[in-house]
């Protein structure tokens, strides 16, 4: 059966669906079990996934639960596609006119061909909803009536014990990794939702701010899924932080975790962005808030806790090999800031 704990074979795949064209696929097994496979086309070293995962899994065991595909498992995906082509070709010739392998198999075939050098990995299928989808539901994008209930559920989840703190932990892992495709301390984005333009101070991609919930109806927690930023120079753990800065002209975002003043400002800006999501129609000067008064302090507390969890994980030795400079420098910076 399809599992994170056993090798993937083509015979275990009963069905295939495209979750994101060219990059993310949902596999369904013969017993109904589900597994997601994804490729990072611009990431070429498995150590990127290994070291990124170690940081995210330290703070979010579900969001960080990924495993690189072996070459034999990548071949299994290709074998499944080839099998579908052979079977459907036979039907087309003998029984049914114009019958082919279907768009999902074709899409996967192209991705396997185009991104042979990319890092492929698998992860459990999770029930996720991006903040962009919540905003679309809240503002009635697509002709549906506006649904305020989704934001009530999100606010309840964030305000619940550990909710805001968990977001802080995930941000700490993102900053360690160098993933600024979720939050960026130096500036966010402007996004239009059904004619409503929203300006965010730190949120870069609302679609990457994930909520986990049962059947997407009880959004009770945030998730660290999709933690690899393929365009970040900090995916190169063999490079020192100084070398990445020189080569990519960018500072390590983890510095914002290591400075108390910068960390507090970052947490405050994240809260403002969350309030924009929760009440997109709120007037700029309105004192009304949906998060509790200590939201920024709670997020910052989570950031510090995330730093501590990451350092503990790295020091416990998640790999048998010597750690590369990109790991030791980040770990040491976090450790010094916690002292």
C-alpha positions as MATLAB code, in Angstrom:
seq = 'XXXXXXXXXXXXXXXXXXXXXXXXXXXXXXXXXXXXXXXXXXXXXXXXXXXXXXXXXXXXXXXXXXXXXXXXXXXXXXXXXXXXXXXXXXXXXXXXXXXXXXXXXXXXXXXXXXXXXXXXXXXXXXXXXXXXXXXXXXXXXXXXXXXXXXXXXXXXXXXXXXXXXXXXXXXXXXXXXXXXXXXXXXXXXXXXXXXXXXXXXXXXXXXXXXXXXXXXXXXXXXXXXXXXXXXXXXXXXXXXXXXXXXXXXXXXXXXXXXXXXXXXXXXXXXXXXXXXXXXXXXXXXXXXXXXXXXXXXXXXXXXXXXXXXXXXXXXXXXXXXXXXXXXXXXXXXXXXXXX';
ca = [
       0.000    0.000    0.000;
       1.023    3.623   -0.481;
       2.897    4.779    2.591;
       5.595    7.145    3.810;
       7.278    4.128    5.385;
       7.538    1.764    2.431;
       8.964    2.057   -1.051;
       6.626    3.377   -3.709;
       5.977    0.993   -6.616;
       3.896    1.448   -9.742;
       1.642   -1.498   -8.841;
       0.461    0.309   -5.686;
      -0.978    3.255   -7.635;
      -4.670    2.939   -8.464;
      -5.330    6.538   -9.481;
      -3.534    9.808  -10.115;
      -4.696   13.421   -9.900;
      -2.979   16.755  -10.517;
      -3.016   19.109   -7.528;
      -0.723   21.684   -9.133;
       0.194   21.269  -12.773;
       3.796   20.229  -13.289;
       4.696   20.064   -9.602;
       2.214   18.395   -7.205;
       0.340   15.108   -7.662;
      -2.045   13.054   -5.555;
      -1.634    9.287   -5.679;
      -4.442    6.995   -4.521;
      -3.777    3.378   -3.630;
      -5.996    0.346   -4.142;
      -7.178    0.560   -0.542;
      -8.038    4.240   -0.792;
      -4.832    5.396    0.883;
      -3.453    8.686   -0.413;
       0.026   10.093   -0.860;
       1.233   13.378   -2.345;
       4.355   13.632   -4.504;
       5.959   16.924   -5.435;
       8.951   18.152   -7.417;
      11.018   21.275   -6.748;
      12.213   22.006  -10.271;
      14.858   24.542   -9.226;
      16.255   22.528   -6.314;
      18.922   20.048   -7.341;
      20.422   18.730   -4.104;
      18.628   16.361   -1.729;
      20.473   17.946    1.177;
      18.244   21.008    0.700;
      15.200   18.927    1.584;
      17.082   17.119    4.363;
      18.168   20.274    6.186;
      15.012   22.284    5.480;
      12.892   19.394    6.752;
      14.921   19.064    9.948;
      14.134   22.663   10.891;
      10.444   22.551    9.976;
       9.848   19.147   11.536;
      11.329   20.441   14.791;
       8.402   22.875   15.073;
       5.683   21.173   12.981;
       5.831   17.383   12.736;
       2.952   17.299   10.234;
       4.063   20.120    7.942;
       7.655   18.893    8.005;
       6.792   15.264    7.291;
       8.418   14.777    3.895;
      10.764   12.192    2.387;
      12.866   12.406   -0.756;
      11.955    9.902   -3.437;
      14.556    7.292   -4.272;
      15.530    6.922   -7.916;
      13.600    3.642   -7.954;
      10.488    5.470   -6.727;
      10.806    8.118   -9.435;
      11.105    5.251  -11.904;
       7.929    3.745  -10.430;
       6.043    6.937  -11.291;
       7.349    6.700  -14.844;
       6.435    3.007  -15.009;
       2.867    3.804  -13.936;
       2.541    6.447  -16.664;
       4.003    4.057  -19.247;
       1.570    1.350  -18.133;
      -1.390    3.702  -18.542;
      -0.183    4.624  -22.016;
       0.176    0.979  -23.049;
      -3.228   -0.040  -21.718;
      -5.108    2.910  -23.164;
      -3.287    2.581  -26.493;
      -4.500   -1.014  -26.696;
      -8.082    0.031  -25.996;
      -7.862    2.798  -28.577;
      -6.689    0.364  -31.223;
      -9.039   -2.527  -30.428;
     -12.145   -1.250  -28.719;
     -12.568    2.473  -28.110;
     -11.732    5.256  -30.535;
      -9.554    8.165  -29.377;
      -8.832    6.725  -25.933;
      -5.668    7.901  -24.188;
      -3.946    7.887  -20.825;
      -5.687   11.040  -19.620;
      -4.457   14.504  -18.668;
      -3.081   13.569  -15.234;
      -0.785   10.861  -16.588;
       0.339   13.152  -19.417;
       1.054   15.955  -16.956;
       3.141   13.701  -14.739;
       5.003   12.313  -17.743;
       5.992   15.812  -18.823;
       7.110   16.754  -15.304;
       9.220   13.605  -14.978;
      10.861   14.429  -18.296;
      11.310   18.169  -17.757;
      12.446   18.066  -14.136;
      14.634   14.986  -14.006;
      17.262   16.885  -12.038;
      14.836   18.383   -9.528;
      14.241   17.048   -6.035;
      11.165   14.824   -5.902;
       9.629   13.958   -2.543;
       6.544   12.473   -0.963;
       4.347   13.543    1.934;
       1.055   12.486    3.522;
      -2.118   13.947    2.060;
      -3.294   16.752    4.366;
      -6.503   18.775    4.528;
      -5.183   22.277    3.842;
      -6.762   25.609    2.977;
      -4.701   28.657    2.002;
      -5.480   32.113    3.359;
      -6.194   33.203   -0.221;
      -9.118   30.763   -0.375;
     -10.414   32.020    2.970;
     -10.310   35.601    1.694;
     -12.112   34.614   -1.489;
     -14.831   32.940    0.593;
     -15.068   35.896    2.977;
     -15.351   38.447    0.149;
     -17.647   36.366   -2.029;
     -15.231   36.036   -4.930;
     -16.625   33.910   -7.748;
     -20.256   34.861   -7.298;
     -20.807   33.087   -3.973;
     -22.271   35.067   -1.058;
     -19.661   36.385    1.414;
     -19.001   33.909    4.238;
     -17.960   35.526    7.510;
     -17.934   32.159    9.248;
     -14.576   31.131    7.794;
     -12.880   34.038    9.549;
     -14.600   33.269   12.834;
     -13.129   29.771   12.645;
      -9.684   31.117   11.773;
      -9.732   33.686   14.591;
     -10.839   31.027   17.057;
      -7.989   28.780   15.949;
      -5.372   31.499   16.239;
      -6.640   32.736   19.596;
      -6.843   29.211   21.023;
      -4.071   27.997   23.321;
      -0.942   27.507   21.226;
      -2.489   28.856   18.019;
      -0.578   32.115   17.614;
       2.483   30.543   19.215;
       2.525   27.810   16.575;
       2.505   30.411   13.821;
       5.523   32.008   15.488;
       7.340   28.657   15.547;
       6.661   28.096   11.851;
       7.925   31.595   11.017;
      11.120   30.875   12.968;
      11.659   27.729   10.881;
      10.941   29.619    7.655;
      13.476   32.298    8.583;
      16.082   29.659    9.476;
      15.478   27.937    6.139;
      15.464   31.199    4.197;
      11.910   30.668    3.001;
      10.411   34.098    2.381;
       7.624   32.810    0.153;
       5.260   32.969    3.140;
       6.397   35.916    5.262;
       9.184   38.411    4.597;
      10.176   40.768    7.417;
      11.251   43.508    5.004;
       7.955   43.797    3.138;
       4.818   42.006    2.009;
       2.561   42.214   -1.011;
      -0.509   43.855   -2.502;
      -3.203   41.410   -3.601;
      -6.564   41.899   -5.249;
      -9.487   39.746   -4.146;
     -12.610   40.353   -6.194;
     -11.836   44.042   -6.636;
     -10.704   44.505   -3.041;
      -7.015   45.432   -2.840;
      -5.308   44.316    0.348;
      -1.875   45.509    1.411;
       0.224   43.286    3.645;
       3.258   44.371    5.650;
       4.997   40.973    5.753;
       2.759   38.385    4.050;
       4.224   37.610    0.632;
       1.980   34.800   -0.558;
      -1.436   34.341    1.117;
      -1.760   31.002   -0.691;
       1.196   29.656    1.317;
      -0.311   30.538    4.689;
      -1.991   27.187    5.277;
      -4.706   26.232    7.735;
      -5.343   22.640    8.763;
      -8.916   21.583    9.430;
     -11.297   18.663    9.298;
     -12.895   18.580    5.850;
     -11.750   22.221    5.481;
     -14.556   23.274    7.822;
     -12.744   23.534   11.156;
      -9.642   25.598   10.527;
      -8.057   25.188   13.900;
      -4.324   25.500   13.279;
      -1.678   26.843   10.939;
       0.697   24.582    9.046;
       4.286   24.725    7.837;
       3.605   22.843    4.600;
       5.360   23.964    1.408;
       8.463   25.224    3.176;
      10.938   25.129    0.276;
      11.547   28.417   -1.515;
      13.217   27.255   -4.759;
      14.422   30.764   -5.587;
      16.239   31.325   -2.302;
      20.022   31.204   -2.196;
      19.735   29.780    1.320;
      18.773   26.417   -0.154;
      22.543   25.946   -0.634;
      23.750   24.615    2.706;
      27.271   24.110    1.400;
      27.577   27.914    1.202;
      28.250   30.128    4.202;
      25.767   32.872    5.040;
      28.312   35.424    3.835;
      28.739   33.590    0.532;
      24.978   33.497   -0.022;
      24.731   37.197    0.746;
      27.483   37.972   -1.732;
      26.158   35.669   -4.439;
      22.462   36.522   -4.112;
      22.654   40.034   -2.651;
      20.358   39.155    0.245;
      20.701   38.884    3.994;
      19.753   35.758    5.912;
      16.208   36.388    7.207;
      17.073   34.438   10.350;
      18.786   37.621   11.555;
      15.305   38.952   12.289;
      14.839   36.118   14.767;
      18.187   36.803   16.430;
      17.492   40.485   17.169;
      14.957   41.098   19.949;
      13.837   44.469   18.556;
      13.539   43.222   14.965;
      11.732   40.095   16.113;
       9.162   42.099   18.080;
       8.555   44.456   15.134;
       8.197   41.482   12.785;
       5.670   39.818   15.109;
       3.662   43.051   15.336;
       3.558   43.369   11.546;
       2.438   39.739   11.200;
      -0.455   40.471   13.567;
      -1.493   43.451   11.444;
      -1.517   41.187    8.376;
      -3.591   38.574   10.186;
      -6.102   41.270   11.150;
      -6.293   42.299    7.490;
      -7.125   38.699    6.564;
      -9.663   38.304    9.365;
     -11.427   41.613    8.629;
     -10.612   42.613    5.041;
     -13.287   45.324    5.034;
     -12.039   46.972    8.227;
     -11.304   50.693    8.013;
      -7.631   51.622    8.283;
      -8.079   53.542   11.564;
     -10.597   51.194   13.136;
      -9.632   50.036   16.663;
     -11.584   46.801   16.197;
      -9.480   43.642   16.372;
     -10.288   39.928   16.241;
      -7.061   38.668   17.777;
      -6.443   38.965   21.502;
      -4.503   41.941   22.829;
      -1.356   39.935   23.454;
      -1.255   38.480   19.914;
       2.115   40.025   19.006;
       3.696   38.862   22.262;
       2.334   35.368   21.711;
       3.699   35.171   18.166;
       7.077   36.435   19.335;
       7.062   33.878   22.135;
       6.416   31.217   19.503;
       9.311   32.525   17.420;
      11.699   32.162   20.365;
      10.321   28.736   21.176;
      10.760   27.730   17.536;
      14.394   28.822   17.621;
      14.934   26.747   20.748;
      13.285   23.665   19.232;
      15.370   23.955   16.057;
      18.641   24.263   17.978;
      17.690   21.284   20.152;
      16.877   19.202   17.080;
      20.130   20.078   15.347;
      22.222   19.404   18.435;
      20.588   16.041   18.966;
      22.072   15.004   15.619;
      19.493   14.441   12.901;
      22.189   13.252   10.504;
      25.116   10.880   10.881;
      27.282   13.002    8.620;
      29.121   16.184    9.575;
      26.849   19.200    9.315;
      27.614   21.621    6.470;
      28.545   25.222    7.139;
      25.062   26.431    6.186;
      23.612   24.423    9.079;
      26.238   25.173   11.719;
      26.206   28.920   11.140;
      22.425   29.167   11.359;
      22.292   26.916   14.410;
      25.030   28.869   16.157;
      23.334   32.192   15.406;
      20.051   30.974   16.897;
      21.868   29.495   19.890;
      23.755   32.718   20.601;
      20.540   34.748   20.393;
      18.887   32.445   22.925;
      21.737   32.701   25.432;
];
